[in-house]
């Protein structure tokens, strides 16, 4: 049964609603809270990026290639295309003896301009280095180079690189590989269809190293440490992921994805969370997450300064007038 999780008002009148699904699991990977359909089948998007970086580290390729912590961190994120982000990805490619022409992610205006509500100069060429997924792609290229496979084939779902990613996705999400449906992301990389609950499991596993494989747990600790050390590489100024990381430094692992997806995990308490806005609307996503954290008791005695810009979203018209608001409206249910 789909449930409303957010309502949009224009003046005092309700105008629209957003349906959603939420799954919260404990460190035993058991569902403990939910909203709507916790097993809603959906495609992973950018919230899978930290998982997609695991094979590069687990295989030893990252160390053999001499990649830095900062270079590895940006592979786990959706950066905003600032000069620092661009230079970090460029440096990775330089380490590999490659350049931006090897990136197959395409181009889009850098997200930092979107955040600032600005447009790129009309005569300014866009670079794949500015693409929010270029870090992830540099990681795929690094693994492909270490495997000595065809670099131009790094996005092929049947390539060794993407098969290694699929294997780790199956392990982290605790979902049979043969049941995972494969799609193609906006950046042309494979994405993976799994139940929402399993995204929560993957995040709980990542943050708290819940596998029985110590080598894998070591790789997960390293990724969590990278995300803690360089949260600005995971997103960027003005983005929700960075605000959440700054609100809970050293205690949260979080990553947004397209189409209203979000993966979050805490180390204290040891839980994993997955949120999906069913119509894919980001405008409802963050206010719902903040209300979810409130209902879980995680916002008590916490400085909310960084989250403030996301807490009371408003609707504006073309003159910039505030004409409405978006509010979260749901009740978290305890699993039976």
C-alpha positions as semicolon CSV with decimal commas, in nm:
position;residue;x (nm);y (nm);z (nm)
1;X;0,000;0,000;0,000
2;X;0,155;0,332;-0,107
3;X;0,154;0,601;0,160
4;X;0,168;0,978;0,143
5;X;0,490;1,108;0,297
6;X;0,474;1,477;0,201
7;X;0,211;1,737;0,114
8;X;0,252;2,050;-0,095
9;X;0,043;2,356;-0,007
10;X;-0,026;2,668;-0,209
11;X;-0,142;2,924;0,042
12;X;-0,354;2,732;0,290
13;X;-0,483;2,483;0,031
14;X;-0,330;2,145;-0,037
15;X;-0,216;2,123;-0,398
16;X;-0,011;1,804;-0,438
17;X;0,107;1,500;-0,245
18;X;0,413;1,276;-0,272
19;X;0,399;0,906;-0,195
20;X;0,704;0,732;-0,057
21;X;0,856;0,424;0,099
22;X;1,101;0,397;0,387
23;X;1,292;0,100;0,530
24;X;1,502;0,102;0,848
25;X;1,708;-0,204;0,945
26;X;1,922;-0,291;1,249
27;X;2,271;-0,440;1,266
28;X;2,120;-0,787;1,228
29;X;1,983;-0,667;0,891
30;X;1,628;-0,699;1,024
31;X;1,354;-0,453;0,932
32;X;1,266;-0,251;1,242
33;X;1,066;0,044;1,101
34;X;0,895;0,120;0,773
35;X;0,659;0,347;0,585
36;X;0,466;0,229;0,281
37;X;0,617;-0,068;0,100
38;X;0,968;-0,142;0,239
39;X;1,020;-0,402;-0,036
40;X;0,929;-0,163;-0,317
41;X;1,138;-0,268;-0,618
42;X;1,338;0,019;-0,759
43;X;1,663;0,092;-0,941
44;X;1,968;0,193;-0,747
45;X;2,107;0,525;-0,861
46;X;2,394;0,732;-0,720
47;X;2,331;0,606;-0,366
48;X;2,511;0,292;-0,488
49;X;2,837;0,476;-0,562
50;X;3,019;0,386;-0,237
51;X;2,938;0,020;-0,309
52;X;3,057;0,049;-0,669
53;X;3,396;0,168;-0,541
54;X;3,450;-0,138;-0,322
55;X;3,605;-0,369;-0,587
56;X;3,879;-0,117;-0,664
57;X;3,989;-0,123;-0,299
58;X;3,910;-0,486;-0,219
59;X;4,113;-0,611;-0,517
60;X;4,419;-0,411;-0,412
61;X;4,410;-0,214;-0,737
62;X;4,378;0,122;-0,560
63;X;4,708;0,066;-0,380
64;X;4,886;-0,088;-0,677
65;X;4,795;0,220;-0,881
66;X;4,898;0,463;-0,607
67;X;4,562;0,639;-0,577
68;X;4,525;0,893;-0,296
69;X;4,251;0,906;-0,033
70;X;4,103;1,216;-0,192
71;X;4,095;1,052;-0,535
72;X;3,923;0,747;-0,388
73;X;3,673;0,959;-0,195
74;X;3,542;1,138;-0,503
75;X;3,475;0,798;-0,662
76;X;3,211;0,744;-0,390
77;X;3,031;1,071;-0,452
78;X;2,824;1,290;-0,681
79;X;3,040;1,600;-0,688
80;X;2,924;1,946;-0,790
81;X;3,184;2,018;-1,056
82;X;3,385;2,283;-0,874
83;X;3,744;2,346;-0,977
84;X;3,862;2,133;-0,683
85;X;3,640;1,846;-0,791
86;X;3,749;1,873;-1,153
87;X;4,116;1,881;-1,057
88;X;4,076;1,580;-0,829
89;X;3,927;1,369;-1,108
90;X;4,182;1,502;-1,356
91;X;4,461;1,403;-1,118
92;X;4,321;1,049;-1,099
93;X;4,321;1,020;-1,476
94;X;4,677;1,161;-1,485
95;X;4,785;0,895;-1,234
96;X;4,640;0,634;-1,470
97;X;4,811;0,790;-1,772
98;X;4,473;0,891;-1,917
99;X;4,278;1,209;-1,989
100;X;3,914;1,317;-1,991
101;X;3,855;1,172;-2,338
102;X;3,834;0,828;-2,174
103;X;3,533;0,929;-1,961
104;X;3,203;0,798;-2,099
105;X;2,972;0,978;-1,855
106;X;2,866;1,258;-2,089
107;X;2,834;1,622;-1,985
108;X;2,594;1,847;-1,798
109;X;2,618;2,193;-1,639
110;X;2,808;2,156;-1,310
111;X;2,584;2,112;-1,009
112;X;2,744;2,399;-0,816
113;X;2,591;2,639;-1,070
114;X;2,251;2,472;-1,025
115;X;2,282;2,509;-0,648
116;X;2,361;2,879;-0,692
117;X;2,077;2,910;-0,949
118;X;2,326;3,023;-1,211
119;X;2,381;2,921;-1,572
120;X;2,713;2,846;-1,741
121;X;2,844;3,098;-1,990
122;X;2,693;3,022;-2,329
123;X;3,035;2,995;-2,496
124;X;3,189;2,788;-2,218
125;X;3,238;2,425;-2,328
126;X;3,122;2,157;-2,086
127;X;3,366;1,888;-1,981
128;X;3,293;1,533;-1,867
129;X;3,519;1,615;-1,571
130;X;3,237;1,841;-1,444
131;X;2,984;1,559;-1,458
132;X;2,877;1,455;-1,109
133;X;2,964;1,092;-1,190
134;X;3,311;1,152;-1,332
135;X;3,471;1,041;-1,005
136;X;3,290;0,707;-1,018
137;X;3,391;0,665;-1,382
138;X;3,755;0,734;-1,299
139;X;3,731;0,450;-1,047
140;X;3,591;0,213;-1,310
141;X;3,873;0,313;-1,544
142;X;4,128;0,249;-1,267
143;X;3,997;-0,102;-1,205
144;X;3,982;-0,175;-1,578
145;X;4,340;-0,058;-1,622
146;X;4,457;-0,272;-1,331
147;X;4,283;-0,572;-1,490
148;X;4,457;-0,484;-1,820
149;X;4,121;-0,499;-1,996
150;X;3,995;-0,282;-2,283
151;X;3,950;0,069;-2,140
152;X;3,674;0,157;-2,385
153;X;3,469;-0,136;-2,256
154;X;3,461;-0,029;-1,890
155;X;3,083;0,032;-1,882
156;X;2,988;-0,293;-2,054
157;X;2,776;-0,487;-1,802
158;X;2,953;-0,805;-1,917
159;X;3,304;-0,664;-1,864
160;X;3,514;-0,795;-1,578
161;X;3,497;-0,453;-1,412
162;X;3,118;-0,441;-1,408
163;X;3,087;-0,809;-1,317
164;X;3,307;-0,743;-1,012
165;X;3,079;-0,452;-0,924
166;X;2,769;-0,669;-0,967
167;X;2,918;-0,937;-0,741
168;X;2,981;-0,685;-0,463
169;X;2,637;-0,529;-0,507
170;X;2,484;-0,872;-0,453
171;X;2,691;-0,925;-0,137
172;X;2,634;-0,580;0,010
173;X;2,262;-0,570;-0,067
174;X;2,216;-0,933;0,045
175;X;2,020;-1,002;-0,270
176;X;2,075;-1,287;-0,520
177;X;2,272;-1,176;-0,823
178;X;2,039;-1,359;-1,061
179;X;1,742;-1,158;-0,931
180;X;1,905;-0,817;-0,979
181;X;1,771;-0,636;-1,285
182;X;2,022;-0,427;-1,480
183;X;1,941;-0,082;-1,616
184;X;2,149;0,206;-1,750
185;X;2,205;0,520;-1,544
186;X;2,206;0,880;-1,664
187;X;2,586;0,854;-1,685
188;X;2,562;0,528;-1,888
189;X;2,688;0,304;-1,606
190;X;2,488;-0,006;-1,505
191;X;2,232;0,034;-1,224
192;X;2,074;-0,241;-1,020
193;X;1,711;-0,321;-0,943
194;X;1,666;-0,436;-0,581
195;X;1,402;-0,403;-0,307
196;X;1,428;-0,082;-0,105
197;X;1,489;-0,276;0,218
198;X;1,810;-0,413;0,065
199;X;1,948;-0,062;0,014
200;X;1,904;-0,009;0,388
201;X;2,086;-0,341;0,445
202;X;2,372;-0,233;0,218
203;X;2,415;0,094;0,408
204;X;2,400;-0,073;0,750
205;X;2,662;-0,321;0,625
206;X;2,886;-0,046;0,487
207;X;2,880;0,176;0,794
208;X;2,912;-0,103;1,050
209;X;3,109;-0,366;0,856
210;X;2,852;-0,640;0,907
211;X;3,002;-0,908;0,683
212;X;3,180;-1,225;0,798
213;X;3,469;-1,149;0,561
214;X;3,738;-0,949;0,739
215;X;3,909;-0,850;0,413
216;X;3,581;-0,703;0,289
217;X;3,518;-0,538;0,626
218;X;3,860;-0,373;0,602
219;X;3,768;-0,233;0,259
220;X;3,438;-0,104;0,400
221;X;3,615;0,065;0,693
222;X;3,846;0,233;0,446
223;X;3,559;0,365;0,235
224;X;3,373;0,495;0,540
225;X;3,695;0,663;0,653
226;X;3,736;0,828;0,312
227;X;3,380;0,959;0,321
228;X;3,435;1,092;0,674
229;X;3,765;1,257;0,580
230;X;3,646;1,419;0,255
231;X;3,268;1,480;0,281
232;X;3,301;1,769;0,035
233;X;3,414;1,516;-0,228
234;X;3,090;1,319;-0,182
235;X;2,873;1,615;-0,280
236;X;2,952;1,985;-0,234
237;X;2,849;2,310;-0,072
238;X;2,475;2,361;-0,055
239;X;2,399;1,990;-0,096
240;X;2,205;1,777;0,152
241;X;2,463;1,498;0,175
242;X;2,730;1,740;0,294
243;X;2,490;1,906;0,538
244;X;2,400;1,570;0,692
245;X;2,765;1,466;0,715
246;X;2,848;1,792;0,894
247;X;2,553;1,748;1,130
248;X;2,668;1,401;1,237
249;X;3,047;1,404;1,186
250;X;3,201;1,060;1,221
251;X;2,862;0,895;1,278
252;X;2,676;0,894;0,947
253;X;2,730;0,754;0,597
254;X;2,487;0,900;0,346
255;X;2,445;0,933;-0,028
256;X;2,163;1,068;-0,239
257;X;2,054;0,918;-0,569
258;X;1,841;1,038;-0,857
259;X;1,466;0,979;-0,866
260;X;1,415;1,043;-0,496
261;X;1,653;0,777;-0,359
262;X;1,866;0,809;-0,046
263;X;2,084;0,567;0,148
264;X;2,184;0,652;0,507
265;X;2,348;0,462;0,790
266;X;2,450;0,545;1,144
267;X;2,715;0,383;1,359
268;X;2,540;0,489;1,679
269;X;2,275;0,355;1,671
270;X;2,375;0,085;1,425
271;X;2,103;0,122;1,164
272;X;2,063;0,144;0,788
273;X;1,798;0,358;0,618
274;X;1,662;0,371;0,264
275;X;1,417;0,636;0,143
276;X;1,236;0,647;-0,190
277;X;1,002;0,922;-0,309
278;X;0,791;0,723;-0,550
279;X;0,747;0,996;-0,811
280;X;1,119;1,074;-0,800
281;X;1,074;1,431;-0,673
282;X;1,371;1,571;-0,484
283;X;1,158;1,854;-0,347
284;X;1,000;1,609;-0,101
285;X;1,309;1,397;-0,036
286;X;1,503;1,596;0,219
287;X;1,214;1,724;0,429
288;X;1,097;1,362;0,457
289;X;1,443;1,245;0,564
290;X;1,467;1,514;0,831
291;X;1,124;1,416;0,969
292;X;1,232;1,051;0,963
293;X;1,543;1,132;1,167
294;X;1,326;1,329;1,410
295;X;1,091;1,035;1,458
296;X;1,389;0,806;1,516
297;X;1,506;1,041;1,792
298;X;1,829;1,124;1,612
299;X;1,784;1,502;1,609
300;X;1,766;1,543;1,987
301;X;2,051;1,754;2,130
302;X;2,198;1,800;1,783
303;X;2,307;2,129;1,626
304;X;2,078;2,161;1,324
305;X;2,249;2,463;1,169
306;X;2,366;2,275;0,858
307;X;2,025;2,113;0,802
308;X;1,828;2,438;0,846
309;X;1,815;2,523;0,472
310;X;1,641;2,190;0,407
311;X;1,397;2,186;0,699
312;X;1,115;2,412;0,583
313;X;1,110;2,413;0,202
314;X;0,888;2,672;0,041
315;X;0,717;2,700;-0,297
316;X;0,806;3,016;-0,491
317;X;0,652;3,163;-0,803
318;X;0,837;3,320;-1,096
319;X;0,863;3,653;-0,911
320;X;1,034;3,483;-0,621
321;X;0,735;3,522;-0,393
322;X;0,675;3,252;-0,132
323;X;0,336;3,110;-0,224
324;X;0,339;2,771;-0,053
325;X;0,525;2,515;0,151
326;X;0,617;2,146;0,157
327;X;0,565;1,949;0,477
328;X;0,645;1,589;0,569
329;X;0,337;1,398;0,681
330;X;0,380;1,033;0,776
331;X;0,411;0,808;1,078
332;X;0,697;0,561;1,107
333;X;0,564;0,213;1,183
334;X;0,741;-0,042;1,396
335;X;0,795;-0,375;1,222
336;X;0,598;-0,660;1,372
